[in-house]
Amino acid sequence: MRQSAISFEADGLTFEGVVTQPDDGSGPWPGVVICHPHPLHGGNMDNNVVLALALGLVEEGFVTLRFNFRGVGGSEGEHSEGEKEFREVLAALELIKAWPDTNAKTGLAGYSFGTSVILGHSELYGETDAIALVSPPIRAIEGTPLKESKVPALIVTGDRDRLVDSTQLDAELAGFKKAPEFKLFEGADHFWYGQESRLVPEVVRFFSEELK
């Protein structure tokens, strides 16, 4: 695989990211943008889940873009509790679509805080063909405009996740116009340490079915 450090502009700020892609020349491939967990709790584009998803998808014939939200690492700006972060997600989607080795299909993935940004902003849904949400906080699901969208979605969480009560989640999923696919992993908590090898194939399968 090949990794390229990139930068892009959004909201008058410059953001850093990494594009990772297969190097076997068999493209073009679908692109997937991956959004990292909470910056105020150490979340960044090299988080264990983000990195595992990025590399696992590339191994199965995707181009991935992971990036740092505003105020994280070398990305400019200040954290805004998810209010403005969707602007860099839009710019990241634009970048991956314009990448020389991607085709017309684009996915969007988020983990924890990254899912809150996705769930909070309907502006993103018209720019992607499929959405994967890893460990989304229940409060982000409760009022999400995604309930009115027809974009295919996957929600993955662990049964030991204290931030996502799966019993509450069942009731919320009933309110979606297009019911998301839901996968509950036994023995996994919010952080997925040591569980990445179980998580990644599920997300890869979903994006393969929706984008290939």
N, C-alpha and C positions, 0 to 999 in steps of 0.2 A: 504493500500500500504506500501511497505518497501523501505527505502532509505539507500544507502550505500555510505559513503565517500570513494573515491578511488584516487589513483595516478597512473600515467603511464609515460613512457619515450618516448621522440621523439626528434630527432635532438640534442642529448646529453643533453637534459633538462628534468626536471621533471614537470609534469602538474597535477593540482588538478581537480577533477570532482566529480559528484554525479550520481550514477546509481539509478533509481527509477523503481520499478516493482510491479505488483500485488502480493498480498500475499495469494491468494486463492488456490495456488497449481495446477492451471489448465493449466500451461505452457507445453511445451515451447511456447514463444511468439516472434513475430517479434521485432527486435531492431531498434531504431531510435536515431541517434546522432543529437544534436541540437547546432547550432553555434550562439554565442551571438553578439549583436551590438557593435559599435565602442568603443574600450577601452579608447580613448582619450576624449570621451564624456560621460564617466561614465558607459559604457557598461560592463556587466559581466554576469556570468551564473545565477544570481538571478534576472536579468531584468524581468519586468512584463510580457513581451510577451514570453520569454524563459521559465519562470516558469509555465505560464498558459498552454503552449504547452506540457511541460514535464508531468505535472500532468493530463491534459486532455487526453493525449494519454494513460497513464497508466490506467486510469479509463476504457478505452475501449480495454484493453488487449494488450498493448505494453510494452516493456522494454525501458526506455529512458536513455540516457547519455548526460548530459550537463556538460560543462567543461569551465575553464578559459583559454583563449588564452595566449600566452607568455607575460609576464610582467604584468599580471592582477592577483590581489589577491595573492594567494600562488603559482601561476605558475611562474617558472623561465623564464629568458630571457628578451628580450626587444621587444617592438612593432616594426613591420617591414612593416607597411602600407599594409599588406596583401600579401607581397612577399613570406614570409616563413611560414605563419600561416597554409597553407594547410598541412604541415608535421604533425602537431598535430591533424588535422582532420583525416588524414590517420591512425594515431596511435589510435585515438578514435574509428574509424570504426573497426579496428582490435580487439580492446578490447571488443566492444559490440558483435562482432561475436563469440568471445571465451567465452563470459559470459555463465555460466552453464544453464541459463533459457531462452536463445534465440534460435530461429530456424534459418533456412537458409536464411530468407528474412531480408534485412536491408534497412532502409530508412535514408535519410540525409536531415535535415532541417536547414535553416538559416534565420536570421532576420537582415535586413539592412547590416551592415558591414559583418556579417556572410554570407550573400548571395554573397557579392563581392569576398570573399575568394573562395566560391564554384564556382562561375561563371568564375573566373580567372584561374582555374587549372583543366585541363582535366584528370590529374592523378587520380582524385577522382571518375570519372564517372564509371570506371570499377569495383569499390568496392561497389557500391550501386545499389539497384533495383528501387528506386524512389527518386525524389528530390522535396522538397517543399521550395519555395522562398517567404518569407514575406517581402514586401516593398523593393525590390531590386532597388538600384540606377540605373537610365537609362544608365549612362556611363558604368556600369558593364555589362549590357546586350548588349550594342552595339558591343563589340568585342569578346564576349564570345565564347569559343570553344564548349559550350553546343549546339550551333546551328547545329553542325555536329553530335551530339550524338543522339542515339535512346532511351536513358533513359527517362521514363515517368516523366514529370515535371508539377508542379502546380505553378503558380504565383498569389499571392494575394496582393492587394494593396488597399488603400483608395482613394476616389476621392478628398480628401482635402490634399493629401500628396504633399508637395512642392518639394520633392526630386525625385518624380516619376510622370512625366507627362503622363497620360494614353493615350493621343492622340499620343505622340511619341512612346509609348510602342506598340501600334497597328502595326505601321510600322515595328518595330524591330521583332515582333513575326512572321511576314510574312517570315522572313529570316531563320526560323528554319526548319531543315529537318523533325523533328517530332514536330508539333506545341504543345507548352505547353498549358495546361488548364489554363484559365485566369478568375479570379474572382475579380470584382471591388465592393468595399463596399461603399455605400453612407454614408457620414457623418464621415468617419474615416480619421484621419491624419496619419502622419508617426509614431506616438508614441502609438497609439491604447489604450490610457488610457480610461477605462470604456467600451471599445469595445471588450475586450478579449473574452467575452462569445459569440460573433458573429464570431470571427475569428477561435477559436479552433475547432468547429464542422466541418468547411470546410476542415481544414488540417487533422483532424481525418478521415473524409469521404474519402479523397484522398488516404491516406496511407492504410486505410482498403480495398479499392478497389484494390490497387496495390500490397499489401503485404500479404493479407489474402486469 
